[in-house]
């Protein structure tokens, strides 16, 4: 699965600390912590008809991650929202947009890992693109990666950090295998997530998803659990084994960039009937309706 390029993004501008630049114009210093060591936190946001779904929750997660990494001079939620709004307005964006919000530790006075070299405050980057949900809803094929997702004893997954090499290595394995994405296990051998999304399975009529012991606390994942509860769909959060995924009646993945997408094959094994299932379709419909009806207004048409 390779994302397609949208020609509307040819001349977009992006935000770096109050300055809007053309996509081809460099704007991040080689001394920035994101360049020096992947020392940054990020959020993916989606714009529906002028509203960002889950903005409050995303900004809260960004702030928690920045606090865990001891970032200094973190922008307020109002400042973050203003930067997003300015970027969207500059690009005349109202709908069908994905926003990558990145906050780095900032620019260092000289190269090095020591955070004391950061004396200018954080760097805020806002990148907005015209981008529909990226996954093929007819069904994704996964392979299990050899790369494991670390637990909190290695790198706490509750820090939504921008050092994504672990996931990139898993994605390389998926690409080589001709799969769409990679399923990743935790250090104990239980299912964690894919290289880019959270996972759900339908097992015995119950919606089951792994715990967040070795994966981030997803906003879309939590929304699905809340929608299931409202719709009286049984749901459970627990350890899930790979064998359970193979034998599941249905499976799907969740994330802001791709919304809800069915998984129809894992490691060459068809999941259920080998096509998107009825409960997956129902959850996807509930999510689309909910995301489009709720959100924080940031721009108008």
C-alpha positions in Angstrom: 0.0 0.0 0.0 1.6 3.2 -1.2 -0.1 6.6 -0.7 -0.9 8.5 -3.8 0.2 12.0 -4.5 -2.4 14.7 -4.7 -1.6 17.4 -7.3 -3.4 20.0 -5.1 -0.5 19.8 -2.7 2.1 21.0 -5.3 2.1 24.6 -3.9 1.1 24.2 -0.3 2.8 26.2 2.4 3.8 25.0 5.8 4.3 26.7 9.2 7.5 26.9 11.2 7.4 29.1 14.3 5.2 31.7 12.8 6.7 31.7 9.3 4.8 30.2 6.3 7.0 28.7 3.6 6.4 27.0 0.3 6.8 23.2 0.5 10.0 23.4 -1.5 11.6 26.0 0.7 13.7 24.6 3.6 12.6 25.9 7.0 14.0 23.6 9.7 17.5 24.2 11.0 20.1 21.3 10.8 20.6 22.1 14.5 17.0 21.3 15.3 16.5 18.5 17.7 14.2 16.7 15.3 17.1 16.5 12.8 19.7 15.8 15.5 18.0 12.9 17.2 14.3 12.5 16.3 13.7 14.5 19.5 10.1 15.6 18.8 6.5 14.8 19.5 3.7 14.9 17.0 0.0 14.5 16.3 -2.0 13.6 13.2 -5.3 15.6 12.8 -8.1 15.4 10.2 -10.2 18.3 9.0 -13.9 17.7 8.2 -15.8 20.6 6.7 -13.9 23.2 8.7 -13.8 21.2 11.9 -10.9 19.2 13.4 -12.1 16.0 15.0 -10.6 15.3 18.4 -8.5 18.4 18.5 -8.8 18.8 22.3 -7.7 15.2 22.8 -4.9 15.4 20.3 -3.5 18.6 21.9 -3.7 17.1 25.3 -1.7 14.0 24.2 0.9 16.3 22.6 1.2 18.3 25.8 1.6 15.1 27.9 4.3 13.8 25.5 6.1 17.1 25.6 6.0 17.2 29.4 7.3 13.6 29.6 10.3 14.7 27.5 10.8 17.8 29.6 10.3 20.3 26.7 10.6 24.0 27.6 8.3 26.8 26.4 5.6 24.6 25.0 3.0 26.7 23.1 -0.5 27.0 24.6 -3.4 25.2 23.1 -4.6 28.6 21.7 -1.3 29.2 20.1 -1.2 25.7 18.6 -4.8 26.1 17.2 -4.0 29.6 15.8 -1.0 28.1 13.9 -3.1 25.3 12.5 -5.8 27.8 11.5 -3.3 30.1 9.8 -1.8 27.3 7.8 -5.2 26.0 6.7 -6.4 29.5 5.6 -3.1 30.1 3.7 -3.7 26.9 1.8 -7.5 27.5 1.4 -8.2 24.2 3.0 -11.7 23.4 4.4 -12.3 19.6 4.0 -10.5 16.4 3.2 -7.3 17.5 4.9 -4.7 15.7 7.0 -2.6 17.8 9.3 0.8 16.7 10.7 1.5 18.8 13.9 5.1 18.4 15.1 6.7 20.0 18.2 10.5 19.6 18.6 12.7 20.4 21.5 14.0 23.3 19.4 17.3 24.5 17.9 20.6 23.6 19.6 23.5 26.0 20.0 25.8 23.2 18.8 25.4 19.6 17.8 24.9 17.1 20.6 22.3 15.0 22.4 22.4 17.0 25.7 19.0 18.9 26.1 20.9 21.7 27.9 22.1 22.7 24.4 18.6 23.7 23.6 18.3 27.3 24.8 15.7 28.8 22.4 12.5 26.9 23.2 10.5 24.5 21.1 10.0 24.5 17.3 6.5 24.2 16.0 5.8 22.7 12.5 2.4 22.5 10.9 2.1 20.6 7.7 -1.4 20.3 6.1 -2.1 18.3 3.0 -5.2 17.5 0.9 -5.4 13.8 1.8 -8.3 11.4 1.8 -8.2 8.3 4.1 -5.1 6.4 2.8 -6.2 2.8 3.1 -8.0 0.6 0.6 -11.3 -0.2 2.3 -11.6 -3.5 0.3 -9.2 -5.1 2.7 -5.6 -4.9 3.9 -3.0 -7.7 3.9 -0.7 -7.8 6.9 2.4 -9.8 7.7 3.9 -10.1 11.2 7.1 -8.2 11.5 10.2 -9.6 13.3 10.6 -6.1 14.9 8.8 -5.8 18.2 7.1 -2.8 19.7 8.9 -1.7 22.9 7.1 -1.5 26.2 7.5 1.1 28.9 10.7 -0.5 30.2 12.4 0.5 26.9 10.5 3.5 25.6 7.2 4.4 27.1 4.6 4.2 24.3 2.5 6.9 26.0 5.1 9.4 24.7 3.9 10.1 21.2 7.4 10.7 19.9 8.7 11.3 16.4 11.5 8.7 16.5 9.7 6.1 14.3 12.5 3.9 13.2 11.0 0.9 14.9 7.8 1.2 12.8 9.8 2.0 9.7 11.8 -1.2 10.0 8.6 -3.1 10.3 7.1 -1.3 7.3 10.2 -2.3 5.3 9.5 -6.0 6.1 5.9 -5.5 4.9 7.0 -3.9 1.7 9.5 -6.7 0.9 6.7 -9.3 1.6 4.3 -7.5 -0.7 1.9 -6.8 2.2 0.1 -3.5 2.9 1.4 -3.1 6.5 3.1 -5.0 9.3 1.5 -6.4 12.4 3.8 -5.8 15.4 4.0 -7.8 18.6 5.0 -6.6 22.0 8.0 -7.9 23.9 5.9 -10.8 25.4 4.6 -11.9 22.0 1.1 -10.5 22.2 -0.3 -8.3 19.4 0.5 -4.6 19.9 -0.5 -2.7 16.7 0.5 -2.3 13.1 3.4 -0.1 12.1 1.0 2.8 11.7 -2.4 1.9 13.2 -4.3 0.2 16.1 -5.9 -3.2 15.6 -9.3 -4.6 16.4 -10.7 -8.1 16.0 -14.2 -9.5 16.2 -14.0 -12.7 18.3 -17.2 -14.5 19.2 -19.3 -11.5 18.6 -17.1 -9.2 20.8 -15.0 -6.4 19.6 -11.5 -7.0 21.0 -8.4 -4.7 20.9 -5.0 -5.0 22.5 -4.1 -3.0 25.6 -1.8 0.0 25.2 1.1 -1.6 27.1 3.2 -1.4 24.0 1.4 1.1 21.7 0.2 4.7 21.9 -3.2 5.5 23.3 -5.0 6.2 20.0 -7.7 8.9 19.7 -9.5 6.9 16.9 -9.1 3.7 18.9 -10.8 5.3 21.9 -13.5 6.8 19.8 -14.3 3.3 18.4 -14.5 1.9 21.9 -16.9 4.7 22.9 -19.0 4.3 19.8 -19.3 0.5 20.5 -20.5 1.2 24.0 -23.1 3.6 22.7 -24.3 1.1 20.1 -24.4 -1.8 22.7 -21.7 -3.6 20.8 -19.7 -5.8 23.3 -16.1 -4.7 23.5 -13.0 -5.8 25.5 -9.5 -4.4 25.9 -7.1 -7.2 26.7 -4.0 -9.1 25.6 -4.6 -10.6 22.2 -2.5 -13.5 20.7 -1.5 -13.8 17.1 -3.4 -17.1 16.9 -6.6 -15.3 18.0 -6.1 -12.8 15.2 -5.8 -15.6 12.7 -9.0 -17.2 13.9 -11.0 -13.9 14.2 -14.3 -13.5 12.4 -13.2 -10.0 11.3 -10.4 -7.5 11.8 -9.8 -3.9 11.1 -7.3 -1.1 11.9 -7.9 2.4 13.1 -6.1 5.7 12.8 -6.6 9.4 12.0 -4.9 9.1 8.6 -6.8 6.0 7.5 -10.0 6.1 9.6 -11.4 2.5 9.7 -10.0 -0.1 7.3 -10.8 -3.8 7.2 -8.0 -6.4 7.5 -8.7 -9.4 5.3 -5.4 -11.4 5.5 -2.7 -11.9 8.1 0.4 -13.9 7.2 -1.3 -15.5 4.3 -4.3 -16.5 6.3 -7.7 -15.1 5.3 -9.5 -13.5 8.2 -13.1 -14.7 8.5 -14.6 -14.8 5.0 -11.6 -13.0 3.6 -13.5 -9.8 2.9 -14.6 -6.8 5.0 -17.1 -8.0 7.6 -20.5 -6.6 8.6 -19.4 -5.3 12.0 -16.4 -3.6 10.5 -18.7 -1.9 8.0 -21.0 -0.8 10.8 -18.2 0.6 12.9 -16.7 2.4 9.9 -20.1 4.0 9.2 -20.6 5.0 12.8 -17.1 6.5 12.9 -17.5 8.5 9.7 -20.8 9.9 10.8 -19.4 10.8 14.3 -16.2 12.4 13.0 -18.0 14.6 10.5 -20.6 15.7 13.0 -18.2 16.6 15.8 -15.1 18.6 16.1 -13.6 22.0 16.8 -14.4 24.7 14.2 -11.1 26.2 12.9 -11.9 27.5 9.3 -14.9 28.3 7.2 -15.5 27.9 3.5 
